Amino acid sequence: MSSIDGIWDCTLATPGGKEAAELALQSGADSSVTGNLTVHKDGQTVALREGRYDGKNLTWTMQLVKPFKLTVKCEVVVEGDALSGHGNAMLGKVPITGTKRV
């Protein structure tokens, strides 16, 4: 079990405003990461793809379908019970922050 494993309460600073989300993470023995992100506003849940971690650095991609289809590549740094970073999409960088719940 890695320090990234668990449920994270996150805020996404999207172009349309801040959105609350839940990020569920599970690390694998091969430095892989699986999980999903659920956006509270619309209930959309998306699976993490190509998840990898290296120490405190975590990356993944996800395919959003609302409000339109969009692939987002995320990069965050985990420090203790906090994470911060961003998602890259055609609209630019979307800041991501979060705190570990469990």
N, CA, C and O atoms as a GROMACS GRO file, in nm:
protein
  408
    1MET      N    1   0.085  -0.119   0.000
    1MET     CA    2   0.000   0.000   0.000
    1MET      C    3   0.088   0.124   0.000
    1MET      O    4   0.186   0.134   0.075
    2SER      N    5   0.053   0.217  -0.085
    2SER     CA    6   0.126   0.343  -0.099
    2SER      C    7   0.052   0.455  -0.027
    2SER      O    8  -0.066   0.441   0.007
    3SER      N    9   0.121   0.565  -0.003
    3SER     CA   10   0.057   0.680   0.061
    3SER      C   11  -0.048   0.745  -0.029
    3SER      O   12  -0.128   0.826   0.019
    4ILE      N   13  -0.050   0.712  -0.157
    4ILE     CA   14  -0.152   0.768  -0.246
    4ILE      C   15  -0.285   0.695  -0.236
    4ILE      O   16  -0.388   0.750  -0.275
    5ASP      N   17  -0.285   0.572  -0.185
    5ASP     CA   18  -0.406   0.491  -0.178
    5ASP      C   19  -0.511   0.554  -0.090
    5ASP      O   20  -0.482   0.604   0.019
    6GLY      N   21  -0.636   0.553  -0.139
    6GLY     CA   22  -0.746   0.604  -0.058
    6GLY      C   23  -0.838   0.695  -0.136
    6GLY      O   24  -0.834   0.700  -0.259
    7ILE      N   25  -0.921   0.767  -0.061
    7ILE     CA   26  -1.017   0.860  -0.118
    7ILE      C   27  -0.968   1.002  -0.091
    7ILE      O   28  -0.929   1.036   0.021
    8TRP      N   29  -0.969   1.083  -0.196
    8TRP     CA   30  -0.923   1.221  -0.189
    8TRP      C   31  -1.038   1.315  -0.224
    8TRP      O   32  -1.106   1.296  -0.325
    9ASP      N   33  -1.059   1.417  -0.142
    9ASP     CA   34  -1.157   1.522  -0.171
    9ASP      C   35  -1.083   1.630  -0.249
    9ASP      O   36  -0.990   1.693  -0.198
   10CYS      N   37  -1.125   1.652  -0.372
   10CYS     CA   38  -1.052   1.742  -0.462
   10CYS      C   39  -1.137   1.859  -0.509
   10CYS      O   40  -1.260   1.856  -0.504
   11THR      N   41  -1.068   1.963  -0.553
   11THR     CA   42  -1.129   2.077  -0.618
   11THR      C   43  -1.062   2.095  -0.753
   11THR      O   44  -0.939   2.100  -0.762
   12LEU      N   45  -1.144   2.104  -0.857
   12LEU     CA   46  -1.096   2.128  -0.992
   12LEU      C   47  -1.132   2.271  -1.029
   12LEU      O   48  -1.249   2.308  -1.026
   13ALA      N   49  -1.034   2.352  -1.064
   13ALA     CA   50  -1.059   2.492  -1.100
   13ALA      C   51  -1.079   2.500  -1.251
   13ALA      O   52  -0.988   2.539  -1.324
   14THR      N   53  -1.199   2.463  -1.296
   14THR     CA   54  -1.230   2.458  -1.439
   14THR      C   55  -1.259   2.597  -1.494
   14THR      O   56  -1.283   2.690  -1.417
   15PRO      N   57  -1.258   2.612  -1.627
   15PRO     CA   58  -1.294   2.742  -1.685
   15PRO      C   59  -1.436   2.786  -1.646
   15PRO      O   60  -1.465   2.906  -1.646
   16GLY      N   61  -1.524   2.690  -1.613
   16GLY     CA   62  -1.660   2.722  -1.573
   16GLY      C   63  -1.676   2.745  -1.424
   16GLY      O   64  -1.788   2.768  -1.377
   17GLY      N   65  -1.568   2.741  -1.348
   17GLY     CA   66  -1.572   2.760  -1.204
   17GLY      C   67  -1.519   2.639  -1.130
   17GLY      O   68  -1.488   2.536  -1.190
   18LYS      N   69  -1.508   2.652  -0.998
   18LYS     CA   70  -1.456   2.543  -0.916
   18LYS      C   71  -1.559   2.431  -0.903
   18LYS      O   72  -1.678   2.456  -0.885
   19GLU      N   73  -1.510   2.308  -0.914
   19GLU     CA   74  -1.597   2.191  -0.901
   19GLU      C   75  -1.537   2.094  -0.800
   19GLU      O   76  -1.417   2.066  -0.804
   20ALA      N   77  -1.621   2.043  -0.711
   20ALA     CA   78  -1.579   1.944  -0.612
   20ALA      C   79  -1.581   1.806  -0.677
   20ALA      O   80  -1.669   1.775  -0.758
   21ALA      N   81  -1.484   1.724  -0.640
   21ALA     CA   82  -1.475   1.589  -0.695
   21ALA      C   83  -1.415   1.495  -0.592
   21ALA      O   84  -1.347   1.538  -0.498
   22GLU      N   85  -1.441   1.367  -0.612
   22GLU     CA   86  -1.383   1.263  -0.528
   22GLU      C   87  -1.290   1.180  -0.616
   22GLU      O   88  -1.331   1.132  -0.722
   23LEU      N   89  -1.167   1.163  -0.571
   23LEU     CA   90  -1.067   1.086  -0.644
   23LEU      C   91  -1.034   0.962  -0.562
   23LEU      O   92  -0.985   0.972  -0.450
   24ALA      N   93  -1.061   0.844  -0.619
   24ALA     CA   94  -1.031   0.717  -0.553
   24ALA      C   95  -0.907   0.659  -0.619
   24ALA      O   96  -0.904   0.640  -0.741
   25LEU      N   97  -0.802   0.630  -0.539
   25LEU     CA   98  -0.676   0.580  -0.592
   25LEU      C   99  -0.635   0.449  -0.528
   25LEU      O  100  -0.654   0.428  -0.408
   26GLN      N  101  -0.579   0.360  -0.610
   26GLN     CA  102  -0.524   0.233  -0.562
   26GLN      C  103  -0.394   0.207  -0.638
   26GLN      O  104  -0.394   0.198  -0.760
   27SER      N  105  -0.284   0.196  -0.564
   27SER     CA  106  -0.155   0.172  -0.627
   27SER      C  107  -0.133   0.022  -0.649
   27SER      O  108  -0.186  -0.062  -0.576
   28GLY      N  109  -0.053  -0.009  -0.752
   28GLY     CA  110  -0.014  -0.146  -0.780
   28GLY      C  111   0.134  -0.166  -0.751
   28GLY      O  112   0.209  -0.069  -0.737
   29ALA      N  113   0.175  -0.292  -0.741
   29ALA     CA  114   0.314  -0.323  -0.709
   29ALA      C  115   0.411  -0.276  -0.818
   29ALA      O  116   0.529  -0.257  -0.791
   30ASP      N  117   0.362  -0.258  -0.939
   30ASP     CA  118   0.446  -0.218  -1.052
   30ASP      C  119   0.444  -0.068  -1.078
   30ASP      O  120   0.472  -0.025  -1.190
   31SER      N  121   0.411   0.012  -0.978
   31SER     CA  122   0.401   0.158  -0.988
   31SER      C  123   0.283   0.204  -1.071
   31SER      O  124   0.278   0.319  -1.115
   32SER      N  125   0.187   0.114  -1.094
   32SER     CA  126   0.065   0.152  -1.165
   32SER      C  127  -0.036   0.209  -1.065
   32SER      O  128  -0.026   0.185  -0.945
   33VAL      N  129  -0.131   0.284  -1.119
   33VAL     CA  130  -0.238   0.341  -1.036
   33VAL      C  131  -0.370   0.317  -1.108
   33VAL      O  132  -0.382   0.342  -1.228
   34THR      N  133  -0.469   0.270  -1.034
   34THR     CA  134  -0.604   0.257  -1.086
   34THR      C  135  -0.696   0.340  -0.998
   34THR      O  136  -0.658   0.379  -0.888
   35GLY      N  137  -0.815   0.365  -1.047
   35GLY     CA  138  -0.912   0.440  -0.968
   35GLY      C  139  -1.008   0.514  -1.057
   35GLY      O  140  -1.021   0.485  -1.176
   36ASN      N  141  -1.077   0.611  -0.996
   36ASN     CA  142  -1.172   0.691  -1.072
   36ASN      C  143  -1.190   0.826  -1.007
   36ASN      O  144  -1.157   0.848  -0.890
   37LEU      N  145  -1.245   0.917  -1.086
   37LEU     CA  146  -1.276   1.053  -1.041
   37LEU      C  147  -1.426   1.073  -1.060
   37LEU      O  148  -1.479   1.051  -1.169
   38THR      N  149  -1.493   1.116  -0.953
   38THR     CA  150  -1.636   1.146  -0.960
   38THR      C  151  -1.656   1.294  -0.934
   38THR      O  152  -1.618   1.345  -0.829
   39VAL      N  153  -1.714   1.364  -1.031
   39VAL     CA  154  -1.744   1.506  -1.018
   39VAL      C  155  -1.881   1.518  -0.951
   39VAL      O  156  -1.980   1.466  -1.004
   40HIS      N  157  -1.888   1.586  -0.837
   40HIS     CA  158  -2.012   1.594  -0.760
   40HIS      C  159  -2.124   1.666  -0.834
   40HIS      O  160  -2.240   1.626  -0.825
   41LYS      N  161  -2.091   1.771  -0.907
   41LYS     CA  162  -2.193   1.855  -0.973
   41LYS      C  163  -2.284   1.775  -1.066
   41LYS      O  164  -2.406   1.789  -1.062
   42ASP      N  165  -2.223   1.692  -1.152
   42ASP     CA  166  -2.304   1.618  -1.249
   42ASP      C  167  -2.304   1.467  -1.227
   42ASP      O  168  -2.367   1.393  -1.302
   43GLY      N  169  -2.232   1.421  -1.124
   43GLY     CA  170  -2.229   1.278  -1.093
   43GLY      C  171  -2.148   1.195  -1.191
   43GLY      O  172  -2.149   1.072  -1.184
   44GLN      N  173  -2.077   1.260  -1.281
   44GLN     CA  174  -1.995   1.190  -1.379
   44GLN      C  175  -1.879   1.118  -1.310
   44GLN      O  176  -1.805   1.180  -1.232
   45THR      N  177  -1.863   0.989  -1.338
   45THR     CA  178  -1.750   0.912  -1.287
   45THR      C  179  -1.669   0.863  -1.405
   45THR      O  180  -1.723   0.802  -1.496
   46VAL      N  181  -1.540   0.891  -1.402
   46VAL     CA  182  -1.452   0.848  -1.510
   46VAL      C  183  -1.337   0.766  -1.452
   46VAL      O  184  -1.283   0.797  -1.346
   47ALA      N  185  -1.301   0.662  -1.525
   47ALA     CA  186  -1.190   0.576  -1.482
   47ALA      C  187  -1.057   0.640  -1.518
   47ALA      O  188  -1.043   0.705  -1.622
   48LEU      N  189  -0.960   0.622  -1.430
   48LEU     CA  190  -0.824   0.667  -1.460
   48LEU      C  191  -0.762   0.566  -1.555
   48LEU      O  192  -0.778   0.446  -1.539
   49ARG      N  193  -0.690   0.617  -1.654
   49ARG     CA  194  -0.619   0.532  -1.749
   49ARG      C  195  -0.471   0.567  -1.746
   49ARG      O  196  -0.434   0.681  -1.718
   50GLU      N  197  -0.388   0.468  -1.773
   50GLU     CA  198  -0.243   0.490  -1.781
   50GLU      C  199  -0.189   0.552  -1.653
   50GLU      O  200  -0.096   0.633  -1.659
   51GLY      N  201  -0.245   0.517  -1.538
   51GLY     CA  202  -0.201   0.573  -1.411
   51GLY      C  203  -0.065   0.520  -1.370
   51GLY      O  204  -0.040   0.399  -1.374
   52ARG      N  205   0.023   0.611  -1.328
   52ARG     CA  206   0.158   0.576  -1.283
   52ARG      C  207   0.197   0.665  -1.166
   52ARG      O  208   0.155   0.781  -1.158
   53TYR      N  209   0.276   0.610  -1.075
   53TYR     CA  210   0.332   0.694  -0.968
   53TYR      C  211   0.479   0.664  -0.952
   53TYR      O  212   0.525   0.552  -0.975
   54ASP      N  213   0.552   0.766  -0.912
   54ASP     CA  214   0.695   0.758  -0.891
   54ASP      C  215   0.725   0.841  -0.766
   54ASP      O  216   0.741   0.963  -0.774
   55GLY      N  217   0.731   0.774  -0.652
   55GLY     CA  218   0.750   0.847  -0.528
   55GLY      C  219   0.626   0.929  -0.497
   55GLY      O  220   0.521   0.873  -0.467
   56LYS      N  221   0.637   1.060  -0.505
   56LYS     CA  222   0.523   1.146  -0.477
   56LYS      C  223   0.459   1.203  -0.604
   56LYS      O  224   0.361   1.278  -0.595
   57ASN      N  225   0.512   1.168  -0.722
   57ASN     CA  226   0.458   1.216  -0.849
   57ASN      C  227   0.358   1.115  -0.905
   57ASN      O  228   0.386   0.995  -0.910
   58LEU      N  229   0.243   1.164  -0.947
   58LEU     CA  230   0.134   1.080  -0.995
   58LEU      C  231   0.082   1.136  -1.126
   58LEU      O  232   0.056   1.256  -1.137
   59THR      N  233   0.066   1.048  -1.227
   59THR     CA  234   0.013   1.091  -1.356
   59THR      C  235  -0.095   0.992  -1.401
   59THR      O  236  -0.091   0.874  -1.367
   60TRP      N  237  -0.192   1.042  -1.478
   60TRP     CA  238  -0.295   0.958  -1.538
   60TRP      C  239  -0.364   1.037  -1.648
   60TRP      O  240  -0.349   1.159  -1.658
   61THR      N  241  -0.440   0.966  -1.730
   61THR     CA  242  -0.528   1.030  -1.827
   61THR      C  243  -0.670   0.986  -1.797
   61THR      O  244  -0.692   0.882  -1.734
   62MET      N  245  -0.766   1.064  -1.844
   62MET     CA  246  -0.906   1.027  -1.829
   62MET      C  247  -0.985   1.086  -1.944
   62MET      O  248  -0.949   1.190  -2.000
   63GLN      N  249  -1.092   1.018  -1.979
   63GLN     CA  250  -1.178   1.059  -2.090
   63GLN      C  251  -1.309   1.113  -2.033
   63GLN      O  252  -1.394   1.036  -1.988
   64LEU      N  253  -1.325   1.245  -2.037
   64LEU     CA  254  -1.450   1.307  -1.992
   64LEU      C  255  -1.552   1.299  -2.105
   64LEU      O  256  -1.516   1.300  -2.222
   65VAL      N  257  -1.679   1.291  -2.068
   65VAL     CA  258  -1.786   1.289  -2.169
   65VAL      C  259  -1.885   1.404  -2.151
   65VAL      O  260  -1.966   1.429  -2.240
   66LYS      N  261  -1.880   1.474  -2.037
   66LYS     CA  262  -1.967   1.588  -2.012
   66LYS      C  263  -1.880   1.709  -1.982
   66LYS      O  264  -1.780   1.690  -1.912
   67PRO      N  265  -1.906   1.827  -2.023
   67PRO     CA  266  -2.016   1.865  -2.112
   67PRO      C  267  -1.989   1.825  -2.257
   67PRO      O  268  -2.079   1.834  -2.341
   68PHE      N  269  -1.866   1.782  -2.288
   68PHE     CA  270  -1.832   1.730  -2.420
   68PHE      C  271  -1.717   1.632  -2.404
   68PHE      O  272  -1.651   1.630  -2.300
   69LYS      N  273  -1.691   1.552  -2.506
   69LYS     CA  274  -1.586   1.452  -2.500
   69LYS      C  275  -1.449   1.520  -2.501
   69LYS      O  276  -1.421   1.604  -2.586
   70LEU      N  277  -1.366   1.482  -2.404
   70LEU     CA  278  -1.238   1.549  -2.386
   70LEU      C  279  -1.142   1.457  -2.312
   70LEU      O  280  -1.178   1.401  -2.209
   71THR      N  281  -1.020   1.442  -2.364
   71THR     CA  282  -0.916   1.366  -2.295
   71THR      C  283  -0.832   1.462  -2.213
   71THR      O  284  -0.787   1.565  -2.263
   72VAL      N  285  -0.811   1.428  -2.086
   72VAL     CA  286  -0.735   1.513  -1.995
   72VAL      C  287  -0.618   1.432  -1.940
   72VAL      O  288  -0.636   1.321  -1.893
   73LYS      N  289  -0.498   1.489  -1.948
   73LYS     CA  290  -0.379   1.427  -1.889
   73LYS      C  291  -0.348   1.501  -1.760
   73LYS      O  292  -0.328   1.622  -1.760
   74CYS      N  293  -0.344   1.428  -1.649
   74CYS     CA  294  -0.326   1.489  -1.517
   74CYS      C  295  -0.189   1.457  -1.459
   74CYS      O  296  -0.136   1.347  -1.476
   75GLU      N  297  -0.133   1.556  -1.390
   75GLU     CA  298  -0.006   1.543  -1.321
   75GLU      C  299  -0.021   1.610  -1.185
   75GLU      O  300  -0.050   1.729  -1.177
   76VAL      N  301  -0.002   1.533  -1.078
   76VAL     CA  302  -0.010   1.590  -0.943
   76VAL      C  303   0.108   1.542  -0.859
   76VAL      O  304   0.172   1.441  -0.890
   77VAL      N  305   0.134   1.616  -0.754
   77VAL     CA  306   0.235   1.581  -0.656
   77VAL      C  307   0.163   1.557  -0.524
   77VAL      O  308   0.083   1.639  -0.480
   78VAL      N  309   0.194   1.443  -0.460
   78VAL     CA  310   0.134   1.409  -0.332
   78VAL      C  311   0.237   1.435  -0.223
   78VAL      O  312   0.348   1.384  -0.226
   79GLU      N  313   0.195   1.516  -0.125
   79GLU     CA  314   0.282   1.545  -0.011
   79GLU      C  315   0.200   1.525   0.116
   79GLU      O  316   0.118   1.610   0.152
   80GLY      N  317   0.223   1.412   0.183
   80GLY     CA  318   0.145   1.379   0.302
   80GLY      C  319   0.000   1.356   0.264
   80GLY      O  320  -0.030   1.273   0.179
   81ASP      N  321  -0.089   1.432   0.328
   81ASP     CA  322  -0.233   1.419   0.302
   81ASP      C  323  -0.285   1.526   0.208
   81ASP      O  324  -0.404   1.558   0.209
   82ALA      N  325  -0.197   1.583   0.125
   82ALA     CA  326  -0.237   1.686   0.029
   82ALA      C  327  -0.182   1.652  -0.110
   82ALA      O  328  -0.075   1.593  -0.123
   83LEU      N  329  -0.257   1.691  -0.211
   83LEU     CA  330  -0.208   1.677  -0.348
   83LEU      C  331  -0.237   1.807  -0.422
   83LEU      O  332  -0.332   1.878  -0.391
   84SER      N  333  -0.153   1.836  -0.520
   84SER     CA  334  -0.175   1.953  -0.604
   84SER      C  335  -0.110   1.929  -0.739
   84SER      O  336  -0.010   1.857  -0.751
   85GLY      N  337  -0.167   1.990  -0.839
   85GLY     CA  338  -0.115   1.977  -0.974
   85GLY      C  339  -0.214   2.033  -1.073
   85GLY      O  340  -0.282   2.132  -1.046
   86HIS      N  341  -0.223   1.967  -1.189
   86HIS     CA  342  -0.313   2.018  -1.293
   86HIS      C  343  -0.348   1.909  -1.393
   86HIS      O  344  -0.281   1.806  -1.404
   87GLY      N  345  -0.454   1.936  -1.464
   87GLY     CA  346  -0.493   1.854  -1.578
   87GLY      C  347  -0.470   1.935  -1.704
   87GLY      O  348  -0.503   2.054  -1.708
   88ASN      N  349  -0.414   1.873  -1.807
   88ASN     CA  350  -0.391   1.941  -1.935
   88ASN      C  351  -0.496   1.896  -2.035
   88ASN      O  352  -0.515   1.776  -2.056
   89ALA      N  353  -0.562   1.990  -2.095
   89ALA     CA  354  -0.661   1.960  -2.198
   89ALA      C  355  -0.652   2.070  -2.304
   89ALA      O  356  -0.572   2.163  -2.291
   90MET      N  357  -0.732   2.058  -2.407
   90MET     CA  358  -0.727   2.157  -2.514
   90MET      C  359  -0.763   2.297  -2.466
   90MET      O  360  -0.730   2.396  -2.531
   91LEU      N  361  -0.831   2.305  -2.352
   91LEU     CA  362  -0.869   2.435  -2.296
   91LEU      C  363  -0.759   2.496  -2.211
   91LEU      O  364  -0.775   2.607  -2.161
   92GLY      N  365  -0.648   2.425  -2.192
   92GLY     CA  366  -0.539   2.473  -2.109
   92GLY      C  367  -0.528   2.392  -1.980
   92GLY      O  368  -0.587   2.285  -1.968
   93LYS      N  369  -0.454   2.445  -1.886
   93LYS     CA  370  -0.432   2.375  -1.759
   93LYS      C  371  -0.546   2.403  -1.661
   93LYS      O  372  -0.592   2.516  -1.646
   94VAL      N  373  -0.590   2.295  -1.597
   94VAL     CA  374  -0.694   2.305  -1.494
   94VAL      C  375  -0.629   2.266  -1.361
   94VAL      O  376  -0.594   2.149  -1.342
   95PRO      N  377  -0.612   2.361  -1.268
   95PRO     CA  378  -0.553   2.329  -1.139
   95PRO      C  379  -0.637   2.228  -1.060
   95PRO      O  380  -0.760   2.233  -1.060
   96ILE      N  381  -0.566   2.136  -0.994
   96ILE     CA  382  -0.628   2.034  -0.911
   96ILE      C  383  -0.564   2.039  -0.773
   96ILE      O  384  -0.441   2.037  -0.762
   97THR      N  385  -0.645   2.047  -0.668
   97THR     CA  386  -0.594   2.037  -0.531
   97THR      C  387  -0.681   1.936  -0.458
   97THR      O  388  -0.795   1.911  -0.496
   98GLY      N  389  -0.625   1.878  -0.352
   98GLY     CA  390  -0.704   1.781  -0.277
   98GLY      C  391  -0.643   1.746  -0.143
   98GLY      O  392  -0.525   1.767  -0.118
   99THR      N  393  -0.728   1.691  -0.057
   99THR     CA  394  -0.685   1.640   0.072
   99THR      C  395  -0.736   1.497   0.088
   99THR      O  396  -0.844   1.463   0.041
  100LYS      N  397  -0.657   1.416   0.155
  100LYS     CA  398  -0.693   1.275   0.173
  100LYS      C  399  -0.798   1.261   0.280
  100LYS      O  400  -0.784   1.314   0.391
  101ARG      N  401  -0.906   1.189   0.247
  101ARG     CA  402  -1.013   1.162   0.343
  101ARG      C  403  -0.984   1.033   0.418
  101ARG      O  404  -0.985   1.032   0.541
  102VAL      N  405  -0.956   0.926   0.346
  102VAL     CA  406  -0.923   0.796   0.405
  102VAL      C  407  -0.820   0.727   0.322
  102VAL      O  408  -0.778   0.616   0.354
   0.00000   0.00000   0.00000
